[in-house]
Amino acid sequence: MLYIMTERLVLKPHTQNSLVWLNTTFNNPNEDYFNGDDPPRERPETLEETQKLLDRILNRPVDADIIDYAIHKRDTDELIGVGMIAHINHYNRRCDLGIGLGWNRDNWGKGYASEALQAVIAYCFTELGLNRIGAEIYEFNAHSIRLFERTGFRREGVLRQYIFKDGVFKDSYLYSLVKETWEHQKKS
Ligand SMILES: CC(C)(COP(=O)(O)OP(=O)(O)OC[C@H]1O[C@@H](n2cnc3c(N)ncnc32)[C@H](O)[C@@H]1OP(=O)(O)O)[C@@H](O)C(=O)NCCC(=O)NCCS
């Protein structure tokens, strides 16, 4: 079970209490990322639909190749974001990360995502014993590009014209951080 305490945050498993926050976030038109490369929504996602996703998260087997977590403020326990360690492959010792702050923009631009991401990276390399962490970021997601580059990820590839957004084909960038680079960065 993932439970990480940082200076200002607690990263911990979701509970049923995440439902309304998730639904509000998924239905926020600014949160493009959460809609991925699906067609634009024709109507808001219902609570029942979000509940199905939450049920999948809450009922994942312990040996699943994905770990979902909720990001809470330590002082108030407010839920401010979500993340996942996905595609965990223990033989090749790699995974992919996703992370997002939610609908409440008051929590953006305060370094919460950087703080959470740094902690999750350390967890992947030390607790899970992984060697490589990947991330895929759409070319227009400037906040996320800054977040991952600031945290030490390097761009290693481009999926050209990978997603169709607002009537235009857009690229998606592949990023990674490997353990030896992370260890080197920690020392310098
Ligand atoms: C990606 C995302 C999590 C980044 O959020 P963010 O608020 O920009 O990231 P952080 O929490 O690390 O905050 C960093 C910003 O806070 C500022 N900041 C303020 N106080 C800070 C502190 N104590 N520590 C670090 N940064 C601080 C930084 O200068 C930085 O500002 P800048 O981006 O203008 O340079 C957010 O945009 C998001 O949730 N997007 C939707 C989901 C998404 O796209 N996820 C990524 C998919 S790959």
PDBQT file of the ligand as one rigid body, heavy atoms in Angstrom, charges set to zero:
ROOT
HETATM    1  C1  LIG A 201       0.641  19.176 -14.588  1.00  0.00    +0.000 C 
HETATM    2  C2  LIG A 201       0.216  19.872 -13.305  1.00  0.00    +0.000 C 
HETATM    3  C3  LIG A 201       0.057  18.842 -12.209  1.00  0.00    +0.000 C 
HETATM    4  C4  LIG A 201       1.284  20.887 -12.926  1.00  0.00    +0.000 C 
HETATM    5  O1  LIG A 201       0.793  21.696 -11.888  1.00  0.00    +0.000 OA
HETATM    6  P1  LIG A 201       1.659  22.941 -11.387  1.00  0.00    +0.000 P 
HETATM    7  O2  LIG A 201       0.884  23.614 -10.342  1.00  0.00    +0.000 OA
HETATM    8  O3  LIG A 201       2.136  23.728 -12.577  1.00  0.00    +0.000 OA
HETATM    9  O4  LIG A 201       2.939  22.207 -10.813  1.00  0.00    +0.000 OA
HETATM   10  P2  LIG A 201       3.571  22.370  -9.391  1.00  0.00    +0.000 P 
HETATM   11  O5  LIG A 201       2.573  22.033  -8.350  1.00  0.00    +0.000 OA
HETATM   12  O6  LIG A 201       4.832  21.618  -9.365  1.00  0.00    +0.000 OA
HETATM   13  O7  LIG A 201       3.849  23.932  -9.303  1.00  0.00    +0.000 OA
HETATM   14  C5  LIG A 201       4.916  24.465 -10.035  1.00  0.00    +0.000 C 
HETATM   15  C6  LIG A 201       4.750  25.945 -10.143  1.00  0.00    +0.000 C 
HETATM   16  O8  LIG A 201       4.568  26.475  -8.830  1.00  0.00    +0.000 OA
HETATM   17  C7  LIG A 201       5.588  27.446  -8.541  1.00  0.00    +0.000 C 
HETATM   18  N1  LIG A 201       5.877  27.272  -7.113  1.00  0.00    +0.000 N 
HETATM   19  C8  LIG A 201       5.387  28.068  -6.130  1.00  0.00    +0.000 A 
HETATM   20  N2  LIG A 201       5.787  27.628  -4.929  1.00  0.00    +0.000 NA
HETATM   21  C9  LIG A 201       6.560  26.537  -5.150  1.00  0.00    +0.000 A 
HETATM   22  C10 LIG A 201       7.258  25.636  -4.297  1.00  0.00    +0.000 A 
HETATM   23  N3  LIG A 201       7.233  25.777  -2.969  1.00  0.00    +0.000 N 
HETATM   24  N4  LIG A 201       7.935  24.616  -4.849  1.00  0.00    +0.000 NA
HETATM   25  C11 LIG A 201       7.972  24.457  -6.189  1.00  0.00    +0.000 A 
HETATM   26  N5  LIG A 201       7.313  25.284  -7.059  1.00  0.00    +0.000 NA
HETATM   27  C12 LIG A 201       6.622  26.303  -6.533  1.00  0.00    +0.000 A 
HETATM   28  C13 LIG A 201       6.712  27.124  -9.480  1.00  0.00    +0.000 C 
HETATM   29  O9  LIG A 201       7.491  28.246  -9.764  1.00  0.00    +0.000 OA
HETATM   30  C14 LIG A 201       5.969  26.632 -10.707  1.00  0.00    +0.000 C 
HETATM   31  O10 LIG A 201       5.503  27.702 -11.463  1.00  0.00    +0.000 OA
HETATM   32  P3  LIG A 201       5.780  27.742 -13.041  1.00  0.00    +0.000 P 
HETATM   33  O11 LIG A 201       5.223  26.481 -13.626  1.00  0.00    +0.000 OA
HETATM   34  O12 LIG A 201       5.072  28.974 -13.467  1.00  0.00    +0.000 OA
HETATM   35  O13 LIG A 201       7.240  27.764 -13.219  1.00  0.00    +0.000 OA
HETATM   36  C15 LIG A 201      -1.131  20.633 -13.509  1.00  0.00    +0.000 C 
HETATM   37  O14 LIG A 201      -0.974  21.542 -14.555  1.00  0.00    +0.000 OA
HETATM   38  C16 LIG A 201      -2.295  19.699 -13.804  1.00  0.00    +0.000 C 
HETATM   39  O15 LIG A 201      -2.843  19.081 -12.910  1.00  0.00    +0.000 OA
HETATM   40  N6  LIG A 201      -2.695  19.598 -15.096  1.00  0.00    +0.000 N 
HETATM   41  C17 LIG A 201      -3.781  18.727 -15.472  1.00  0.00    +0.000 C 
HETATM   42  C18 LIG A 201      -3.350  17.303 -15.416  1.00  0.00    +0.000 C 
HETATM   43  C19 LIG A 201      -2.139  17.035 -16.280  1.00  0.00    +0.000 C 
HETATM   44  O16 LIG A 201      -1.990  17.604 -17.338  1.00  0.00    +0.000 OA
HETATM   45  N7  LIG A 201      -1.268  16.137 -15.789  1.00  0.00    +0.000 N 
HETATM   46  C20 LIG A 201      -0.021  15.772 -16.457  1.00  0.00    +0.000 C 
HETATM   47  C21 LIG A 201      -0.194  14.741 -17.440  1.00  0.00    +0.000 C 
HETATM   48  S1  LIG A 201       1.315  14.120 -18.075  1.00  0.00    +0.000 SA
ENDROOT
TORSDOF 0
